[in-house]
Amino acid sequence: MRFESQLLTGRLVKRYKRFLSDIILDGSGEEVIAHVANSGSMMGLKDEGLKVWVSPSNNPKRKLKYSWEMLEVGGAMVGINTSRPNKLVEEAIEAGRIPELTGYETLRREVKYGQNSRIDILLEGPNDQLTYVEVKNVTLARQQGIAEFPDAVTARGAKHLVELGDMVKEGHRSAMVFLIQRDDCDALTLARDIDPKYGKIFDEAIAAGVEVYAIGCRLTAEEIIADRPIAVKC
């Protein structure tokens, strides 16, 4: 996925009200407000002075001109914009980078299913074969090389696991794909201390037949590509 416009670099002042951040742009020294498309805690990713990348927009209807896209922490590049993962996983599936999810005739996004939900990706094959794919963005890493999910209590994430299990009971395939949007991790585990209930429901979903995959990203100021398998150790 290539960025639509050239990213600008800056330094983080603070993140606040969940969806806002103050950033001082390099070069001009201008302090701007950037949208934070991330409802998680962003643990370890919001210290003052971190180098960040923002995308500008010329859309006059937008309230904020800038969106916070990436940051650098401890030598690692991390993508925090949660509007990107579905597209990144879609590209990975179509490029055959998640072999277990290849061979389907069509791929659709945001299809209604379950209890008033929308599945991130629905794969459709011959003979009405359906695979429901839920995508989760992962940015937390408290141990070197180990990505963790979630970084905050996620009732919505638990609900999605239950609904994926329901699809398996109806005779379909279901898969959870964790997108590790950072370039310094080679394994994924659950942050069970942060959300024990999610961990319990995750175990129940696996027992019910929900498949789990993880894929890592290569991040630059020009593009993000989900291109390498990540070991799942949950």
BADO-89943 format. One line per field, with one value per residue (C-alpha): x, y, z; residue in three letters. Coordinates in nm, 4 decimals. Example, Ala and Ser with C-alpha at 12.3 -4.5 7.8 and 13.67 -1.06 7.14 Angstrom:
2
c1 <- 1.2300 / 1.3670
c2 <- -0.4500 / -0.1060
c3 <- 0.7800 / 0.7140
rest <- ALA / SER
//
This chain:
234
c1 <- 0.0000 / 0.1563 / 0.0647 / -0.1491 / 0.0664 / 0.4196 / 0.4445 / 0.5807 / 0.8043 / 0.7771 / 0.8030 / 0.5213 / 0.4137 / 0.1251 / -0.1703 / -0.4970 / -0.8722 / -0.7833 / -0.8132 / -0.6036 / -0.2310 / -0.0134 / 0.2875 / 0.5668 / 0.6531 / 1.0180 / 1.1453 / 0.8728 / 0.8513 / 0.4739 / 0.2703 / -0.0318 / -0.3183 / -0.3226 / -0.6013 / -0.5153 / -0.7045 / -0.6453 / -0.8802 / -0.6285 / -0.4055 / -0.0989 / 0.1090 / 0.4753 / 0.4034 / 0.3082 / 0.6101 / 0.6896 / 0.9637 / 0.9101 / 0.9732 / 0.6456 / 0.5154 / 0.1884 / -0.0075 / -0.1498 / -0.4899 / -0.6233 / -0.9846 / -1.1658 / -1.4365 / -1.1896 / -1.1823 / -0.8128 / -0.5610 / -0.3173 / -0.3346 / -0.0731 / 0.0496 / 0.3720 / 0.6370 / 0.9838 / 1.0526 / 1.3634 / 1.4779 / 1.1505 / 0.8986 / 0.5399 / 0.2160 / -0.0639 / -0.3355 / -0.6048 / -0.7781 / -0.4905 / -0.4867 / -0.7847 / -0.6330 / -0.2912 / -0.4317 / -0.6411 / -0.3250 / -0.1406 / -0.4159 / -0.4343 / -0.0545 / -0.0558 / 0.1367 / -0.1129 / -0.1185 / -0.3954 / -0.6327 / -0.5642 / -0.7649 / -1.0882 / -1.2806 / -1.3862 / -1.2908 / -1.5366 / -1.4889 / -1.7221 / -1.9978 / -2.2801 / -2.2883 / -2.3394 / -2.5038 / -2.5246 / -2.1553 / -1.9529 / -1.6778 / -1.3546 / -1.3014 / -1.5297 / -1.3683 / -1.5997 / -1.5098 / -1.6843 / -1.9846 / -2.0716 / -1.7540 / -1.7226 / -1.4356 / -1.4895 / -1.1723 / -1.1396 / -0.8331 / -0.6707 / -0.3933 / -0.1075 / 0.1385 / 0.2227 / 0.5626 / 0.6746 / 0.9359 / 1.1975 / 1.0693 / 0.7299 / 0.4147 / 0.1107 / -0.2628 / -0.4637 / -0.3120 / -0.6371 / -0.9548 / -1.1522 / -1.5118 / -1.5578 / -1.2685 / -1.4171 / -1.7529 / -1.5833 / -1.4241 / -1.7622 / -1.9143 / -1.6305 / -1.6966 / -2.0648 / -1.9731 / -1.7711 / -2.0734 / -2.2741 / -2.0275 / -1.8025 / -1.4343 / -1.3351 / -0.9946 / -0.8469 / -0.5555 / -0.3330 / -0.1481 / 0.1784 / 0.2244 / 0.5818 / 0.9082 / 1.0858 / 0.8739 / 0.8858 / 0.6240 / 0.2784 / 0.1236 / -0.1814 / -0.1574 / -0.3703 / -0.2794 / -0.4341 / -0.7597 / -0.8090 / -1.1635 / -1.0367 / -0.7817 / -1.0521 / -1.2800 / -0.9826 / -0.9140 / -1.2799 / -1.2764 / -0.9691 / -1.1343 / -1.4406 / -1.2278 / -1.1429 / -0.8078 / -0.5406 / -0.2690 / -0.0272 / 0.1631 / 0.4317 / 0.4917 / 0.7725 / 0.7240 / 0.8791 / 0.7808 / 0.6560 / 0.4615 / 0.3614 / 0.3652 / 0.2437 / 0.4955 / 0.6214 / 0.4608 / 0.4724 / 0.4729 / 0.1592 / 0.2385 / -0.0885
c2 <- 0.0000 / 0.3233 / 0.6454 / 0.8785 / 1.1792 / 1.2358 / 1.1952 / 1.4736 / 1.4123 / 1.5729 / 1.5262 / 1.4208 / 1.6672 / 1.4643 / 1.2406 / 1.3318 / 1.2719 / 0.9390 / 1.0713 / 1.3887 / 1.4585 / 1.7683 / 1.7395 / 1.9835 / 1.9470 / 1.9291 / 2.2121 / 2.4675 / 2.4128 / 2.4519 / 2.2813 / 2.1052 / 1.8899 / 1.5471 / 1.2912 / 0.9676 / 0.6809 / 0.4443 / 0.3737 / 0.1617 / 0.2724 / 0.2931 / 0.1766 / 0.2694 / 0.4713 / 0.8169 / 0.9594 / 1.3231 / 1.3737 / 1.0558 / 1.0915 / 1.0630 / 1.0661 / 1.2348 / 1.2371 / 1.5698 / 1.6079 / 1.8793 / 1.7758 / 2.0952 / 1.8886 / 1.7395 / 1.8977 / 1.8128 / 1.8424 / 1.5821 / 1.2138 / 1.0461 / 0.7412 / 0.6046 / 0.6576 / 0.5376 / 0.3927 / 0.2021 / 0.1794 / 0.0176 / 0.1605 / 0.1288 / 0.2000 / 0.3272 / 0.4178 / 0.1517 / 0.2508 / 0.0839 / -0.2838 / -0.4128 / -0.2864 / -0.4236 / -0.7700 / -0.7594 / -0.6890 / -0.9682 / -1.2210 / -1.1229 / -1.1484 / -1.4973 / -1.3923 / -1.5727 / -1.9111 / -2.0501 / -1.7824 / -1.8137 / -1.9847 / -1.7908 / -1.6398 / -1.3139 / -1.0926 / -0.8442 / -0.5933 / -0.4825 / -0.7409 / -0.7590 / -1.0716 / -1.1918 / -0.9692 / -0.6407 / -0.6579 / -0.6263 / -0.8728 / -0.7084 / -0.9475 / -1.2141 / -1.4678 / -1.6549 / -1.9698 / -2.2306 / -2.4196 / -2.1290 / -2.1756 / -1.8796 / -1.7728 / -1.4895 / -1.2931 / -1.0490 / -0.8212 / -0.6757 / -0.4174 / -0.4942 / -0.2327 / -0.3390 / -0.4968 / -0.5101 / -0.7796 / -0.7691 / -0.9335 / -1.0251 / -0.8457 / -0.8518 / -0.8007 / -0.6242 / -0.3096 / -0.2264 / -0.4057 / -0.4793 / -0.5882 / -0.5339 / -0.7679 / -1.0362 / -0.9993 / -1.0542 / -1.3777 / -1.5098 / -1.4256 / -1.5955 / -1.9066 / -1.8859 / -1.8859 / -2.2060 / -2.3659 / -2.2769 / -2.4723 / -2.1924 / -2.1137 / -1.8261 / -1.6706 / -1.4039 / -1.2239 / -1.0172 / -0.7512 / -0.6725 / -0.3144 / -0.2884 / -0.4206 / -0.5500 / -0.8542 / -1.2163 / -1.3668 / -1.2812 / -1.3572 / -1.2412 / -0.9716 / -1.1769 / -0.9561 / -0.6563 / -0.8291 / -1.1718 / -1.2005 / -1.1594 / -1.4337 / -1.6698 / -1.6043 / -1.6366 / -1.9864 / -2.0791 / -1.9528 / -2.1607 / -2.4666 / -2.3981 / -2.4045 / -2.0395 / -2.0182 / -1.7659 / -1.6127 / -1.3256 / -1.1269 / -0.8634 / -0.5402 / -0.3543 / 0.0166 / 0.3115 / 0.6733 / 0.5701 / 0.2504 / -0.0253 / -0.3869 / -0.6886 / -0.9402 / -1.1882 / -1.4603 / -1.4128 / -1.7074 / -1.7252 / -1.8265 / -1.7610
c3 <- 0.0000 / -0.1150 / 0.0587 / -0.1485 / -0.0622 / 0.0619 / 0.4377 / 0.6555 / 0.9552 / 1.2945 / 1.6691 / 1.8964 / 2.1632 / 2.3044 / 2.2244 / 2.3931 / 2.3795 / 2.2117 / 1.8577 / 1.8674 / 1.8762 / 1.8778 / 1.6472 / 1.5621 / 1.1937 / 1.0925 / 0.8783 / 0.9394 / 1.3147 / 1.2909 / 1.5615 / 1.4119 / 1.5356 / 1.3688 / 1.3731 / 1.5549 / 1.3884 / 1.6792 / 1.9703 / 2.1634 / 2.4478 / 2.2177 / 2.5120 / 2.4674 / 2.1527 / 2.2752 / 2.4543 / 2.3933 / 2.1349 / 1.9330 / 1.5608 / 1.3722 / 1.0163 / 0.9191 / 0.5942 / 0.4743 / 0.3096 / 0.0831 / 0.1362 / 0.2428 / 0.4155 / 0.6631 / 1.0066 / 1.0523 / 0.7709 / 0.9044 / 1.0043 / 1.2208 / 1.0275 / 1.1775 / 1.4404 / 1.5280 / 1.8719 / 1.9807 / 1.6196 / 1.5083 / 1.2632 / 1.3857 / 1.1968 / 1.4207 / 1.1692 / 1.2111 / 0.8879 / 0.6979 / 0.8118 / 0.6113 / 0.2876 / 0.3801 / 0.4528 / 0.1357 / -0.0655 / 0.1155 / 0.0413 / -0.3245 / -0.3535 / -0.1985 / 0.1122 / 0.3380 / 0.1600 / 0.3800 / 0.2481 / -0.1235 / -0.3987 / -0.3631 / -0.6514 / -0.4899 / -0.1967 / -0.0480 / 0.2320 / 0.5111 / 0.4556 / 0.7114 / 0.9265 / 1.2829 / 1.5421 / 1.3568 / 1.2618 / 0.9444 / 0.8613 / 0.7499 / 0.4581 / 0.3122 / 0.0805 / -0.1533 / -0.3426 / -0.5549 / -0.4197 / -0.1882 / 0.0162 / 0.2532 / 0.4766 / 0.7233 / 0.7974 / 1.0861 / 1.0926 / 1.4039 / 1.4093 / 1.6499 / 1.7763 / 2.1315 / 2.2072 / 2.5697 / 2.5082 / 2.2356 / 1.9180 / 2.0660 / 1.9500 / 2.1789 / 2.1389 / 2.2720 / 2.4214 / 2.6039 / 2.7082 / 2.3906 / 2.4310 / 2.0583 / 1.9810 / 2.2057 / 2.0287 / 1.6938 / 1.8183 / 1.9282 / 1.5911 / 1.4047 / 1.6108 / 1.5201 / 1.1493 / 1.2003 / 1.3676 / 1.0563 / 0.8414 / 0.7164 / 0.7694 / 0.9965 / 1.0426 / 1.2637 / 1.0986 / 1.3249 / 1.1282 / 1.3083 / 1.1959 / 1.3225 / 1.1788 / 1.4902 / 1.5849 / 1.4718 / 1.7072 / 1.8396 / 2.1763 / 2.3710 / 2.6383 / 2.8760 / 3.1706 / 2.9958 / 2.8961 / 3.0587 / 2.9197 / 2.5645 / 2.6287 / 2.7529 / 2.4560 / 2.2205 / 2.3578 / 2.3134 / 1.9556 / 1.8716 / 2.0250 / 1.8101 / 1.4937 / 1.4292 / 1.2500 / 1.3503 / 1.1342 / 1.1797 / 0.9206 / 0.9686 / 0.7829 / 0.6123 / 0.6721 / 0.4928 / 0.4345 / 0.0886 / 0.1579 / 0.3971 / 0.2800 / 0.4792 / 0.3546 / 0.6166 / 0.8271 / 1.2040 / 1.4443 / 1.6593 / 2.0197 / 2.1959
rest <- MET / ARG / PHE / GLU / SER / GLN / LEU / LEU / THR / GLY / ARG / LEU / VAL / LYS / ARG / TYR / LYS / ARG / PHE / LEU / SER / ASP / ILE / ILE / LEU / ASP / GLY / SER / GLY / GLU / GLU / VAL / ILE / ALA / HIS / VAL / ALA / ASN / SER / GLY / SER / MET / MET / GLY / LEU / LYS / ASP / GLU / GLY / LEU / LYS / VAL / TRP / VAL / SER / PRO / SER / ASN / ASN / PRO / LYS / ARG / LYS / LEU / LYS / TYR / SER / TRP / GLU / MET / LEU / GLU / VAL / GLY / GLY / ALA / MET / VAL / GLY / ILE / ASN / THR / SER / ARG / PRO / ASN / LYS / LEU / VAL / GLU / GLU / ALA / ILE / GLU / ALA / GLY / ARG / ILE / PRO / GLU / LEU / THR / GLY / TYR / GLU / THR / LEU / ARG / ARG / GLU / VAL / LYS / TYR / GLY / GLN / ASN / SER / ARG / ILE / ASP / ILE / LEU / LEU / GLU / GLY / PRO / ASN / ASP / GLN / LEU / THR / TYR / VAL / GLU / VAL / LYS / ASN / VAL / THR / LEU / ALA / ARG / GLN / GLN / GLY / ILE / ALA / GLU / PHE / PRO / ASP / ALA / VAL / THR / ALA / ARG / GLY / ALA / LYS / HIS / LEU / VAL / GLU / LEU / GLY / ASP / MET / VAL / LYS / GLU / GLY / HIS / ARG / SER / ALA / MET / VAL / PHE / LEU / ILE / GLN / ARG / ASP / ASP / CYS / ASP / ALA / LEU / THR / LEU / ALA / ARG / ASP / ILE / ASP / PRO / LYS / TYR / GLY / LYS / ILE / PHE / ASP / GLU / ALA / ILE / ALA / ALA / GLY / VAL / GLU / VAL / TYR / ALA / ILE / GLY / CYS / ARG / LEU / THR / ALA / GLU / GLU / ILE / ILE / ALA / ASP / ARG / PRO / ILE / ALA / VAL / LYS / CYS
//
